[in-house]
Amino acid sequence: MEKIKKRIISIDHSKRISSICLRLRNSVSAIQVLNWLENFKEEEWNIALTVLENLKYFTISEIIYDFDEGLKRILADTRTTEKLYLHGLGEFGKSGSSLMYYIKQTPTFRGNIERFKILSHIKKIKQQGVDANGYLILIDDIIGSGNSLITFFNHNIK
């Protein structure tokens, strides 16, 4: 039988955790934050909490809105004869491909479907019609080291 570990947290940590839960619109609970903190040494908790305090939570509506605004800017900056190729960065099921669902929900994508082409697999980029008269738009979240983009560029474009 596994023993339950008791931990007493400081009032400061408790207040910070409550504030984080509110900031993240209660998408996580205080218990979930505490469980996450258990991945770190106690002396690292302040740094870990600072990371959480700097995250921004986006609702689905906000994600769709922000993608829509971005697509509007891209359409405004490109000629109507130029095709826009969209590809979710990373493997299927990862954040990039998952975010493609929300791209397809935007009014701008739906209203200009002829301008966009979603690439099913980046390895077949030329077979899917990508040429010099278009733009490759990579879709991914922004949390991380940036290594996904560097790896992608080095293996598929360079």
Backbone bond lengths (Angstrom), bond angles and torsions (degrees), N, CA, C in turn:
res aa  C-N    CA-C-N  psi(-1)  N-CA   C-N-CA  omega(-1)  CA-C   N-CA-C  phi
1 M - - - 1.438 - - 1.526 108.72 -
2 E 1.298 115.83 133.83 1.463 121.54 -178.46 1.522 110.21 -80.67
3 K 1.329 114.77 134.25 1.457 119.20 177.99 1.519 109.58 -79.66
4 I 1.323 115.34 141.87 1.456 120.70 176.23 1.516 107.41 -85.20
5 K 1.328 115.21 126.88 1.448 120.50 -179.12 1.529 109.02 -85.64
6 K 1.324 115.77 125.55 1.457 120.08 176.79 1.513 108.07 -91.78
7 R 1.297 115.20 138.78 1.454 119.75 178.52 1.519 107.76 -139.34
8 I 1.287 115.52 135.09 1.462 121.31 174.59 1.516 106.52 -104.82
9 I 1.315 115.44 124.61 1.462 118.97 179.90 1.522 109.32 -103.79
10 S 1.312 114.39 155.47 1.463 119.80 -178.28 1.525 110.50 -72.81
11 I 1.300 115.46 160.48 1.469 120.55 176.55 1.525 109.69 -62.46
12 D 1.331 116.77 -38.91 1.465 121.21 178.65 1.527 110.71 -60.68
13 H 1.337 116.65 -47.93 1.469 119.82 178.62 1.525 110.66 -62.68
14 S 1.308 116.88 -40.75 1.464 120.86 179.35 1.528 111.07 -60.78
15 K 1.328 116.67 -44.48 1.470 120.71 178.69 1.529 111.10 -64.81
16 R 1.323 116.11 -41.93 1.467 120.07 179.79 1.523 110.79 -64.20
17 I 1.322 116.56 -41.65 1.465 120.42 179.66 1.521 110.28 -64.42
18 S 1.319 117.50 -43.60 1.474 120.64 177.49 1.519 110.91 -60.45
19 S 1.321 116.17 -43.06 1.460 121.16 179.16 1.537 110.86 -63.68
20 I 1.324 116.43 -40.81 1.474 121.06 178.56 1.525 109.90 -62.08
21 C 1.316 117.36 -45.16 1.469 120.93 -179.89 1.526 110.63 -59.90
22 L 1.323 117.11 -41.42 1.470 120.57 177.16 1.523 110.83 -66.40
23 R 1.328 116.70 -45.28 1.467 121.67 -179.01 1.531 110.84 -60.20
24 L 1.335 115.18 -36.13 1.462 119.93 179.49 1.527 111.94 -90.60
25 R 1.323 114.59 19.08 1.471 123.21 174.47 1.523 112.50 55.54
26 N 1.307 115.66 37.68 1.464 123.34 179.35 1.527 113.42 56.17
27 S 1.327 115.63 29.01 1.467 119.29 174.10 1.528 110.33 -74.38
28 V 1.320 116.05 -16.14 1.461 122.86 172.43 1.522 108.14 -131.22
29 S 1.317 115.73 152.75 1.466 120.65 178.31 1.525 109.51 -99.27
30 A 1.308 116.01 165.40 1.460 121.21 176.72 1.525 110.24 -58.84
31 I 1.315 117.17 -38.85 1.472 121.27 178.71 1.532 110.30 -62.65
32 Q 1.318 116.83 -41.71 1.467 119.71 178.80 1.527 110.91 -64.33
33 V 1.327 116.92 -39.87 1.468 119.94 177.49 1.529 109.67 -64.23
34 L 1.320 117.05 -45.14 1.464 120.33 178.33 1.525 111.38 -60.47
35 N 1.311 116.67 -43.40 1.467 120.33 177.99 1.527 110.47 -61.17
36 W 1.332 116.61 -40.24 1.460 121.30 178.65 1.531 110.31 -64.46
37 L 1.326 116.08 -40.79 1.464 120.27 -179.95 1.530 112.28 -61.69
38 E 1.327 116.60 -25.93 1.466 120.79 179.42 1.529 112.08 -63.54
39 N 1.339 117.46 -13.28 1.460 121.16 175.91 1.529 112.18 -74.71
40 F 1.334 116.50 -11.05 1.458 122.02 -175.59 1.521 110.50 -116.96
41 K 1.313 115.05 159.25 1.460 120.21 170.67 1.527 106.77 -69.15
42 E 1.319 116.41 148.34 1.465 119.80 -176.15 1.530 111.99 -58.06
43 E 1.316 117.29 -32.84 1.476 119.36 179.26 1.528 112.44 -71.86
44 E 1.339 117.87 -10.05 1.463 122.22 177.38 1.532 112.48 -97.50
45 W 1.313 116.90 -3.65 1.463 120.62 -175.92 1.528 112.57 -59.50
46 N 1.322 118.27 -39.77 1.467 119.46 -179.68 1.517 111.39 -60.26
47 I 1.326 116.55 -41.24 1.473 120.35 177.97 1.529 109.79 -65.62
48 A 1.318 116.34 -45.41 1.470 120.13 -179.69 1.531 110.64 -61.62
49 L 1.318 117.06 -42.80 1.473 120.30 178.64 1.524 111.23 -65.59
50 T 1.326 116.96 -35.50 1.467 120.34 176.89 1.524 110.40 -62.88
51 V 1.331 116.79 -39.45 1.471 120.11 176.44 1.528 109.55 -59.94
52 L 1.331 116.90 -49.07 1.468 120.51 179.94 1.523 112.26 -61.70
53 E 1.319 116.14 -36.05 1.470 120.15 -179.96 1.522 112.61 -67.10
54 N 1.313 116.40 -16.83 1.460 120.39 -178.73 1.520 113.58 -103.89
55 L 1.321 116.69 4.71 1.464 120.25 174.63 1.515 109.53 -82.70
56 K 1.316 115.36 151.16 1.455 120.39 173.57 1.510 107.94 -119.85
57 Y 1.303 116.29 132.09 1.462 122.01 179.09 1.523 108.59 -93.70
58 F 1.309 116.35 131.47 1.459 121.90 178.31 1.523 109.37 -112.33
59 T 1.317 116.25 131.28 1.459 119.73 172.80 1.525 107.93 -75.82
60 I 1.309 116.50 165.99 1.469 120.22 177.88 1.522 110.49 -59.94
61 S 1.321 116.94 -41.72 1.474 120.52 178.67 1.526 111.05 -60.18
62 E 1.324 116.72 -40.65 1.467 120.24 179.02 1.524 111.55 -67.75
63 I 1.323 116.81 -38.36 1.459 120.28 177.90 1.527 109.88 -62.28
64 I 1.307 116.61 -47.88 1.466 120.74 179.87 1.524 110.12 -62.43
65 Y 1.333 117.33 -43.44 1.466 121.33 178.95 1.534 110.47 -60.26
66 D 1.328 117.38 -48.65 1.467 120.57 -178.55 1.520 111.60 -63.97
67 F 1.327 117.33 -41.53 1.462 119.50 175.41 1.524 110.60 -61.63
68 D 1.318 117.11 -41.55 1.455 121.25 -179.72 1.526 110.86 -61.67
69 E 1.328 116.40 -44.72 1.466 120.32 178.40 1.525 110.72 -61.50
70 G 1.327 117.16 -41.61 1.457 120.95 178.00 1.516 112.45 -63.82
71 L 1.323 116.57 -43.54 1.470 119.88 178.11 1.524 111.57 -64.05
72 K 1.330 117.40 -37.53 1.478 120.65 176.37 1.523 110.73 -59.93
73 R 1.345 116.52 -44.31 1.468 120.21 179.59 1.524 110.96 -64.29
74 I 1.329 116.10 -41.39 1.470 119.57 179.29 1.523 110.31 -63.39
75 L 1.323 117.69 -44.98 1.471 120.58 179.03 1.521 110.86 -62.05
76 A 1.315 117.47 -39.22 1.466 121.28 -179.96 1.527 111.67 -66.55
77 D 1.332 116.88 -28.57 1.466 121.32 -176.78 1.523 113.90 -94.22
78 T 1.326 117.72 0.28 1.460 120.28 -178.89 1.523 110.03 -124.51
79 R 1.335 114.65 154.77 1.469 119.77 177.58 1.522 109.79 -76.10
80 T 1.313 116.16 151.73 1.465 120.83 -178.10 1.524 111.91 -65.26
81 T 1.316 117.85 -17.10 1.468 121.14 179.13 1.522 112.16 -84.81
82 E 1.321 116.76 -8.47 1.459 120.61 -178.10 1.525 110.48 -92.75
83 K 1.316 115.16 130.09 1.462 121.53 179.91 1.525 108.93 -85.46
84 L 1.327 115.96 145.48 1.458 122.56 179.70 1.524 108.55 -113.75
85 Y 1.329 115.96 112.16 1.451 122.48 -177.46 1.523 108.90 -96.73
86 L 1.309 116.71 124.98 1.461 122.65 -178.04 1.519 110.22 -108.73
87 H 1.332 114.79 136.08 1.461 119.23 178.18 1.523 109.18 -143.74
88 G 1.326 115.90 129.22 1.461 121.04 174.93 1.508 109.58 -76.90
89 L 1.314 116.55 120.51 1.457 122.22 -177.04 1.524 110.44 -67.33
90 G 1.307 116.01 138.75 1.455 120.71 177.33 1.513 112.27 96.60
91 E 1.304 114.69 -176.75 1.459 121.76 -178.55 1.528 111.44 -73.27
92 F 1.325 115.89 159.71 1.458 121.24 177.41 1.526 109.19 -58.62
93 G 1.316 116.12 135.98 1.458 121.40 179.94 1.518 113.56 91.72
94 K 1.313 117.47 -11.58 1.463 121.32 176.80 1.528 108.11 -83.74
95 S 1.320 116.24 179.22 1.463 120.42 -172.31 1.526 113.31 -57.17
96 G 1.322 117.81 -42.27 1.463 119.87 -177.60 1.514 113.20 -59.60
97 S 1.317 116.66 -48.50 1.471 118.91 -179.51 1.519 110.86 -71.22
98 S 1.327 117.13 -32.47 1.469 119.85 177.99 1.519 111.46 -67.17
99 L 1.319 116.98 -36.04 1.467 120.70 -179.86 1.530 112.15 -69.82
100 M 1.314 117.17 -20.91 1.471 119.70 177.96 1.527 110.59 -59.50
101 Y 1.313 117.70 -32.10 1.460 121.20 177.35 1.528 110.28 -56.30
102 Y 1.326 116.46 -44.39 1.466 120.80 -177.94 1.524 111.91 -72.09
103 I 1.326 116.91 -33.56 1.473 120.60 174.59 1.531 109.07 -57.47
104 K 1.341 115.66 -45.01 1.471 120.44 -177.66 1.524 112.53 -68.53
105 Q 1.339 118.10 -15.46 1.465 121.77 178.89 1.524 112.82 -86.72
106 T 1.324 117.92 -9.41 1.465 120.25 -175.66 1.524 111.10 -74.29
107 P 1.325 116.71 144.31 1.470 119.88 176.03 1.528 112.37 -59.32
108 T 1.323 116.98 -36.08 1.466 119.76 -178.35 1.522 111.06 -66.83
109 F 1.318 117.94 -42.28 1.462 120.22 177.34 1.523 109.59 -63.38
110 R 1.329 116.22 -49.37 1.466 120.67 -177.45 1.529 112.74 -62.99
111 G 1.325 116.14 -32.94 1.471 119.84 -179.00 1.517 114.06 -84.78
112 N 1.305 117.54 -9.29 1.468 121.51 -178.06 1.527 110.70 -134.57
113 I 1.293 115.93 36.29 1.468 121.70 -173.35 1.530 112.67 -55.68
114 E 1.326 116.79 -28.87 1.463 119.96 -179.76 1.525 112.73 -69.69
115 R 1.312 117.84 -20.30 1.475 122.03 179.22 1.522 112.64 -83.35
116 F 1.325 116.23 -20.40 1.461 120.87 -173.64 1.520 111.62 -108.57
117 K 1.314 114.66 146.01 1.458 120.07 169.78 1.520 106.94 -137.05
118 I 1.322 115.54 126.63 1.452 120.73 177.75 1.523 107.99 -89.31
119 L 1.318 115.34 125.08 1.457 120.57 -179.52 1.517 109.20 -83.60
120 S 1.317 115.55 127.39 1.461 119.63 -177.90 1.522 112.33 -76.23
121 H 1.313 116.80 -33.24 1.462 120.51 -178.95 1.516 107.93 -153.25
122 I 1.285 117.09 128.49 1.459 120.93 -174.87 1.525 112.40 -68.74
123 K 1.325 118.29 -24.88 1.466 120.68 179.97 1.526 111.32 -64.37
124 K 1.327 116.78 -26.08 1.465 121.38 -179.02 1.527 110.34 -102.44
125 I 1.320 117.33 34.30 1.456 122.58 -171.62 1.533 112.36 -57.86
126 K 1.320 118.40 -45.07 1.466 120.67 -178.80 1.520 111.64 -72.55
127 Q 1.334 117.71 -35.41 1.459 121.49 178.53 1.531 110.95 -65.30
128 Q 1.324 117.04 -23.92 1.458 121.18 -178.59 1.530 112.28 -89.71
129 G 1.329 117.06 6.88 1.459 120.76 172.76 1.509 116.56 94.85
130 V 1.313 119.13 5.64 1.465 120.30 179.60 1.520 108.57 -68.47
131 D 1.328 114.76 127.76 1.451 119.84 179.82 1.525 109.99 -142.63
132 A 1.323 115.63 -171.34 1.465 120.92 -176.23 1.527 112.85 -70.68
133 N 1.321 118.34 -12.09 1.465 121.28 -179.94 1.523 112.05 -95.65
134 G 1.297 116.51 28.16 1.455 119.48 -179.62 1.508 111.48 -148.02
135 Y 1.304 113.69 176.42 1.459 121.13 179.33 1.523 109.12 -124.68
136 L 1.327 115.20 138.45 1.453 120.91 175.00 1.519 107.53 -96.79
137 I 1.326 116.67 120.10 1.458 122.84 -179.53 1.523 107.38 -112.00
138 L 1.322 115.84 118.08 1.455 121.38 -178.88 1.521 109.06 -94.76
139 I 1.326 116.38 132.04 1.458 122.44 -177.98 1.528 108.41 -109.47
140 D 1.329 115.32 127.87 1.462 120.57 177.08 1.512 108.29 -162.93
141 D 1.336 115.76 165.30 1.457 118.71 173.59 1.530 107.64 -79.86
142 I 1.315 116.43 175.62 1.463 118.92 -175.12 1.518 113.24 -110.02
143 I 1.318 117.29 0.80 1.456 119.41 -179.75 1.519 107.90 -84.96
144 G 1.305 115.87 127.60 1.447 120.23 178.37 1.511 111.50 139.50
145 S 1.308 114.82 -169.66 1.458 120.85 -173.63 1.520 113.13 -89.77
146 G 1.321 118.17 -15.13 1.454 120.71 -173.54 1.516 112.24 91.66
147 N 1.324 115.93 -1.78 1.465 119.27 -177.98 1.524 112.48 -65.43
148 S 1.329 118.21 -28.95 1.467 120.28 179.13 1.521 110.51 -59.80
149 L 1.322 116.84 -44.05 1.460 120.83 -179.36 1.521 110.76 -67.73
150 I 1.318 117.21 -43.33 1.467 121.34 -179.98 1.526 110.02 -61.88
151 T 1.331 116.73 -46.12 1.460 121.48 178.64 1.522 110.45 -61.46
152 F 1.333 116.03 -46.25 1.462 120.59 178.95 1.515 111.04 -57.95
153 F 1.328 116.55 -49.55 1.465 121.11 -178.65 1.520 110.47 -59.39
154 N 1.329 117.40 -48.56 1.461 121.04 -177.14 1.525 113.21 -63.96
155 H 1.340 117.64 -34.75 1.461 120.37 -177.30 1.527 114.57 -90.50
156 N 1.334 117.45 -25.69 1.467 118.49 -170.99 1.527 115.43 -119.03
157 I 1.319 117.65 -18.15 1.465 118.59 -175.19 1.512 112.35 -119.55
158 K 1.312 118.08 -45.46 1.463 123.82 -174.65 1.506 112.77 -56.34
